[in-house]
Amino acid sequence: MDWNSLLSLKRCASSHKSLDVRTNFQRDYDRIIFSSAFRRLQNKTQVFPLPGSQMVHNRLTHSLEVASVGRSIARMTSQKLAELHPELDKVLNDIDTVVATTCLAHDLGNPPFGHSGEDAISSFFKDGKGRDLKDSVLPSQWSDLISFEGNANAFRLLTHQFAGRRAGGFSLTAATLATLIKYPYPSYDKGNRKKYNVFYSEIADFKQVMDDCNIPCIDSEHCVYARHPLSYMMEASDDICYLILDMEDAHKRGIIATADIENCFLSFFHPETEKDFFAYKNSVYETVTDVNERMAFLRAMLINKLVNCVSGIFVQNYETIMEGGFQGSLISHLPEYEENALKKCRNASVKNIYRHPSVVKIELTGFKVIGSLLEDFTDAVLHPETAYNQKLLSLMPEQFKTDSDDIYNKVQSVVDFISNMTDLYAVQMYKDLRGID
């Protein structure tokens, strides 16, 4: 792959040319920041219930922090690459903006109630009343419904022309859209891969974006492409943030003891080879006695270390990445010492965080609310002739309505509507329709 193609400025739709001090990639960044889809993330669950007295992360604060880390990874990597490949000195100037933009956008397609919302949508079609639709759609379309994926929904949100909206969705550059795609293949025939990035409805747009960036197709029969090199940086940013910051949230909520989270964070630093760090840590602790501030200090130092690590991994594997042959994520190639520390933190997170009753209750709420709304509105779009369903459909915003007679398009309009809801809006809609005050 070649950077001149990878950083393609082609857009899904024509864009008005005006006097603008911003680069094309900065315009992409701003389009995400100022979008209503991005603002809605403030009321979507990250892991823990939306904050009361304790300010834990929501999807918006998480995305902002991922963008900050992603920008740092890209800047550090571009500097290292420029030292080894002087011809890239100017070429990679904008990659920090591209990576930061996709980090902002990476969770736009997530439904309410965190990842359990994805499971709730899939479950409705796989195990609920939605399973009756299986014979009414193509196998490739059914695959989308029974394995709903927030990553694919984000790509759809950014590229699809919703009713009354302009063509090309957000009309982002091909480089930004391609970087957003962590799993460059559709749901159908994805094999043993758990995730994917393209719904059946967006396959043509997906191919166009990848072709615009001249990214090679690895398997034309199953529409599998190589990954855009910058997508590895976006993925690493997300991996770093959700692991570390979920633990910090758990500590603030009293779910993980101070000694346990401190032990996890410090396990990334080798006591023999990183003595300077421990000396610095001890000097900081002499002044900083607030427990939360100490954890924030360790979190910052750990993120900085991991940014440097994954940047080095990208540079070490640069040729393989540019050939499209790199396997796994950057995080999965950490040195042994850091890898063992990462496993330790993940095990602690699974044990203490993701199975905590407060998290499980939110997941169960998501199944109940999303499943019920899907049942109501799917029936309404398929049988709009009844008086009740006509009133129900009047509650759907115009942008999510469709005039298509195709079953898949009708059902997808409902999934679009519900997956774009915030947690609070979904709960209120559920209560309103059931007369719960």
C-alpha positions in Angstrom: 0.0 0.0 0.0 1.1 3.6 -0.7 0.4 6.6 1.5 -0.6 8.8 -1.4 -3.5 6.5 -2.0 -4.1 5.6 1.7 -4.6 9.3 2.5 -7.2 9.8 -0.2 -9.3 13.0 0.0 -12.1 11.6 -2.1 -15.5 12.0 -0.4 -18.7 10.0 -0.7 -20.5 13.1 -2.0 -19.5 16.4 -3.5 -18.5 19.0 -0.9 -18.9 22.7 -1.2 -15.5 24.4 -1.7 -15.1 27.6 0.3 -12.4 29.7 1.9 -11.3 27.4 4.8 -8.2 27.4 6.9 -8.8 23.8 7.8 -7.3 20.8 6.0 -9.7 18.2 4.6 -9.0 15.9 7.5 -9.7 18.6 10.0 -13.0 19.2 8.4 -13.8 15.5 8.9 -12.9 15.9 12.6 -15.2 18.9 13.0 -18.1 17.2 11.2 -18.0 14.4 13.9 -17.6 16.9 16.8 -20.5 19.0 15.7 -22.9 16.1 14.9 -25.9 15.1 16.9 -24.8 11.5 16.7 -21.7 12.4 18.6 -23.6 14.4 21.2 -25.9 11.5 21.8 -23.0 9.5 23.1 -23.1 11.5 26.4 -26.2 9.5 27.3 -25.0 6.0 26.2 -23.6 3.6 28.7 -19.9 2.8 28.5 -19.8 0.1 31.2 -21.3 1.4 34.4 -24.8 2.9 34.8 -24.9 6.6 33.8 -23.5 8.7 36.5 -25.2 10.0 39.6 -22.9 11.3 42.3 -19.9 9.4 40.8 -18.8 10.7 37.4 -17.8 7.6 35.5 -17.3 7.4 31.8 -20.0 7.4 29.2 -19.5 6.8 25.5 -18.8 10.4 24.8 -16.1 10.9 27.4 -14.6 7.6 26.4 -14.5 8.6 22.7 -12.8 11.9 23.6 -10.1 10.1 25.6 -9.6 7.5 22.9 -9.1 10.4 20.4 -6.5 12.0 22.6 -4.5 8.7 22.9 -4.9 8.0 19.2 -3.5 11.4 18.3 -0.5 10.7 20.5 0.1 7.3 18.9 -0.1 8.7 15.4 2.2 11.6 16.2 4.8 9.4 17.9 4.7 6.9 15.0 5.0 9.4 12.3 8.1 10.9 14.0 9.7 7.5 14.3 8.8 6.6 10.7 10.2 9.9 9.4 13.5 9.1 11.0 13.7 5.7 9.3 12.1 6.9 6.0 12.9 10.6 5.5 10.7 10.6 2.4 7.7 10.3 4.7 8.5 13.4 6.7 5.8 15.6 5.1 3.5 12.8 3.9 2.4 11.7 7.3 1.7 15.2 8.7 -2.0 14.7 8.9 -2.3 11.1 10.2 -2.8 12.3 13.8 -6.0 14.1 12.7 -7.2 11.1 10.7 -6.7 8.7 13.7 -8.2 11.2 16.2 -11.3 11.6 14.0 -11.9 7.9 13.7 -11.4 7.5 17.4 -14.2 10.1 17.9 -16.4 8.1 15.6 -15.6 4.6 16.5 -18.6 4.2 18.9 -21.2 6.2 17.0 -23.0 3.0 15.9 -23.3 1.5 19.3 -26.9 1.1 20.5 -28.1 2.0 24.0 -26.8 0.0 27.0 -23.3 -0.7 25.9 -22.3 -3.9 24.1 -25.3 -5.7 25.7 -27.4 -3.5 23.3 -25.8 -5.3 20.4 -26.6 -8.6 22.0 -30.2 -7.5 22.6 -30.8 -6.6 19.0 -29.2 -9.8 17.7 -31.2 -11.9 20.2 -34.5 -10.4 19.1 -33.9 -11.8 15.6 -32.1 -15.0 16.6 -34.2 -16.1 19.6 -37.2 -13.7 19.8 -40.2 -12.8 17.6 -37.9 -11.4 14.9 -36.8 -15.0 14.0 -40.1 -15.3 12.0 -38.5 -13.0 9.4 -35.7 -15.3 8.5 -37.3 -16.6 5.3 -38.3 -13.1 4.2 -34.8 -11.8 3.6 -31.6 -12.9 1.9 -29.2 -15.1 3.9 -26.6 -12.3 3.8 -29.2 -9.8 5.1 -30.3 -12.2 7.9 -26.7 -12.5 8.9 -26.6 -8.7 9.7 -29.7 -9.0 11.9 -28.8 -12.0 14.0 -25.3 -10.6 14.6 -25.8 -6.9 14.9 -22.5 -5.0 15.0 -21.9 -1.5 16.2 -18.8 -1.1 14.0 -20.9 -1.8 10.9 -23.6 0.5 12.2 -21.1 3.3 12.6 -20.0 2.9 8.9 -23.7 3.0 7.9 -24.4 6.0 10.0 -21.5 7.9 8.3 -22.2 6.9 4.7 -25.9 6.2 4.3 -28.3 8.7 3.0 -31.1 8.8 5.5 -34.5 10.3 4.5 -34.3 14.0 4.0 -30.5 14.0 4.5 -27.8 14.6 1.9 -26.2 11.9 -0.1 -23.0 10.4 1.2 -24.0 10.7 4.9 -21.3 12.8 6.6 -19.4 12.9 3.3 -16.1 12.1 5.0 -12.8 11.5 3.1 -12.1 7.9 2.0 -9.0 7.9 4.2 -11.0 8.6 7.3 -13.7 6.0 6.5 -11.2 3.4 5.6 -9.3 4.0 8.9 -12.6 3.5 10.8 -12.9 0.0 9.4 -11.3 -2.5 11.8 -12.9 -5.5 10.3 -12.8 -5.1 6.5 -15.5 -7.6 5.5 -19.3 -8.1 5.7 -21.1 -10.3 8.2 -22.0 -13.0 5.7 -19.5 -15.8 5.4 -17.2 -14.1 7.9 -16.1 -17.6 9.1 -15.1 -17.8 12.8 -14.5 -14.0 13.0 -16.7 -12.5 15.8 -16.9 -9.0 14.5 -17.4 -7.3 11.1 -17.6 -3.8 9.8 -20.0 -3.8 6.8 -23.8 -4.5 6.6 -25.2 -5.9 3.4 -26.7 -2.5 2.6 -23.3 -0.8 2.6 -21.2 -3.2 0.6 -21.0 -1.0 -2.4 -19.9 2.0 -0.4 -17.4 -0.1 1.5 -15.8 -1.3 -1.8 -15.7 2.2 -3.1 -13.9 3.5 0.0 -11.3 0.7 -0.1 -10.7 1.1 -3.8 -10.3 4.9 -3.4 -7.5 4.2 -1.0 -6.1 1.4 -3.2 -6.3 -1.1 -0.4 -5.9 -4.6 -1.8 -8.8 -7.1 -1.8 -7.6 -10.3 -0.1 -10.6 -12.5 -0.9 -12.9 -11.2 -3.6 -15.4 -14.0 -3.2 -16.1 -13.0 0.4 -15.3 -9.3 0.0 -12.4 -9.3 2.4 -9.9 -6.5 2.2 -6.6 -5.7 3.9 -6.8 -3.2 6.8 -5.9 0.5 6.4 -2.6 0.9 8.4 -4.0 3.7 10.5 -6.9 1.5 11.7 -4.4 -0.4 13.9 -3.6 2.9 15.7 -7.3 3.6 16.3 -7.9 0.1 17.6 -4.9 0.3 19.9 -6.2 3.6 21.3 -9.5 2.0 22.2 -7.9 -1.1 23.7 -5.7 1.1 25.9 -8.5 3.3 27.1 -11.2 0.8 27.8 -8.9 -1.4 29.8 -7.3 1.2 32.0 -10.2 3.6 32.4 -12.8 1.0 33.1 -10.6 0.0 36.1 -10.3 3.6 37.2 -14.1 3.9 37.1 -14.5 0.7 39.1 -12.1 2.1 41.7 -14.1 5.3 42.0 -17.2 3.2 42.6 -15.5 1.1 45.3 -15.7 -2.1 43.2 -11.9 -2.5 43.0 -9.7 -1.8 46.0 -7.0 0.8 45.8 -4.2 -1.8 46.4 -5.6 -4.0 43.6 -5.8 -1.3 40.9 -2.4 0.1 42.0 -0.9 -3.4 41.7 -2.4 -3.9 38.2 -1.1 -0.6 36.9 2.4 -1.0 38.4 2.7 -4.5 37.0 3.4 -2.9 33.6 6.6 -1.3 34.9 9.7 -3.5 35.5 11.3 -2.8 38.9 14.8 -3.6 37.6 14.8 -1.9 34.2 12.5 1.1 35.0 14.0 2.2 38.3 13.7 5.8 37.3 9.9 5.5 37.0 9.6 4.0 40.5 11.8 6.8 41.9 9.6 9.4 40.2 6.5 7.6 41.5 7.7 7.7 45.1 8.5 11.4 44.9 5.1 12.1 43.5 3.4 10.1 46.3 5.2 12.1 48.9 3.3 15.2 47.7 0.1 13.6 46.4 -1.8 11.9 49.1 -5.3 11.8 47.5 -6.0 8.2 46.5 -7.9 9.1 43.3 -5.2 11.5 42.2 -2.5 8.9 42.7 -4.5 6.5 40.5 -4.9 9.3 37.9 -1.1 9.7 38.0 -0.5 6.0 37.5 -3.1 5.9 34.7 -1.4 8.8 32.9 2.1 7.2 33.2 0.7 3.8 32.0 -1.0 5.3 29.0 2.1 7.1 28.0 4.1 3.8 28.3 1.6 1.9 26.2 1.5 4.6 23.6 5.2 4.3 23.2 5.0 0.5 23.1 2.3 0.2 20.4 4.0 3.0 18.3 7.2 0.9 18.4 5.3 -2.2 17.4 3.8 -0.4 14.4 7.3 0.8 13.3 8.8 -2.7 13.8 6.1 -4.3 11.7 5.8 -1.4 9.2 6.6 -3.4 6.1 4.3 -6.2 6.9 1.5 -3.8 7.8 1.9 -1.9 4.5 1.8 -5.3 2.6 -1.5 -6.1 4.3 -0.1 -9.2 6.1 0.0 -8.1 9.7 -2.1 -10.3 12.0 -3.9 -9.4 15.2 -3.9 -6.0 16.9 -0.9 -3.9 18.0 -1.8 -4.6 21.6 -1.6 -8.4 21.0 2.1 -7.9 20.1 3.2 -6.3 23.3 6.5 -7.6 24.8 6.2 -10.5 27.2 6.4 -8.5 30.4 3.8 -6.0 29.4 1.6 -8.8 27.8 1.5 -10.6 31.2 0.6 -7.4 32.9 -2.2 -6.8 30.4 -3.6 -10.3 31.0 -3.5 -9.7 34.7 -5.6 -6.5 34.3 -8.0 -8.1 31.9 -8.6 -11.0 34.2 -9.3 -8.6 37.1 -11.7 -6.6 34.9 -13.7 -9.7 33.9 -13.9 -10.9 37.5 -14.6 -7.6 39.2 -16.1 -5.3 36.7 -18.0 -6.9 33.8 -19.7 -9.4 36.1 -20.6 -6.8 38.8 -24.3 -6.7 39.6 -24.7 -3.0 38.6 -23.3 -3.9 35.1 -25.4 -7.0 34.7 -28.6 -5.1 35.7 -27.9 -2.6 33.0 -27.4 -5.4 30.5 -30.7 -7.0 31.5 -32.5 -3.7 31.3 -31.1 -3.3 27.7 -32.5 -6.7 26.7 -35.9 -5.9 28.1 -36.2 -2.4 26.7 -34.6 -2.9 23.3 -36.3 -6.3 22.7 -39.7 -4.7 23.5 -39.2 -1.7 21.2 -38.0 -3.8 18.4 -41.1 -6.0 18.7 -43.4 -3.0 18.7 -41.8 -1.0 15.8 -41.0 -4.0 13.6 -44.6 -5.0 13.7 -45.6 -1.4 12.9 -43.4 -1.1 9.8 -44.6 -4.6 8.5 -48.3 -4.0 9.3 -48.8 -0.2 9.1 -52.5 -0.5 8.3 -53.7 -0.8 11.9 -54.7 2.4 13.8 -52.3 1.6 16.7 -49.3 1.0 14.3 -50.0 4.2 12.4 -49.8 6.1 15.7 -46.7 4.2 16.6 -45.0 5.0 13.3 -45.8 8.7 13.8 -43.3 8.7 16.7 -40.4 7.7 14.4 -38.3 10.7 13.1 -38.6 11.2 9.4 -35.0 10.4 8.7 -35.5 6.8 9.8 -38.6 6.2 7.7 -38.5 4.3 4.4 -40.9 4.0 1.4 -39.2 0.7 0.3 -41.3 -2.4 0.1 -38.3 -4.5 0.8 -38.5 -6.4 4.2 -34.8 -5.9 5.0 -35.0 -2.2 4.4 -38.1 -1.9 6.5 -36.6 -3.8 9.4 -33.3 -1.9 9.1 -35.1 1.4 9.4 -36.4 0.2 12.8 -32.9 -0.9 13.8 -31.5 2.5 12.7 -34.1 4.2 14.9 -33.6 2.2 18.0 -29.8 1.9 17.8 -29.5 5.6 17.6 -31.5 6.1 20.8 -29.7 7.1 24.0 -30.2 4.9 27.1 -32.6 7.5 28.7 -34.6 8.0 25.5 -35.0 4.2 25.0 -36.2 3.7 28.6 -38.6 6.6 28.4 -40.0 5.3 25.1 -40.5 1.9 26.7 -42.3 3.4 29.7 -44.5 5.6 27.6 -45.7 2.8 25.4 -46.5 0.7 28.4 -48.2 3.4 30.4 -45.6 3.4 33.2 -45.3 6.7 35.0 
